[in-house]
Amino acid sequence: MITQDRLADQIIAYLNGELTLQVLVGWAEDAIVTFTESDERPENSDQVWDTLLYLGAADTSGFPLTWETLKGMLENLGRPIQRVMA
């Protein structure tokens, strides 16, 4: 099952440079299939679903992964973050 925490972990891994955009999009596309084929629904399944759909299309110009977009996704998933300038 795709949970809020698992989804948030993937976004954070992308922000930390541990995943490329291509890998994140591929993971999201696979997660969409898993989500639709499963009878189980995670807590806050609407937010999970909306986030997966956006991430699955993030390699197109219509769905850019800006800082504000990613920050909003994480807030909706219960994992608020802030940018720290080094």
Secondary structure, DSSP 4 states (H G I P E B T S, - for coil): ---HHHHHHHHHHHHTTSS-HHHHHHHHHHHHHHHHH-S---TTHHHHHHHHHHHHTTTSTTS---HHHHHHHHHHTT--------
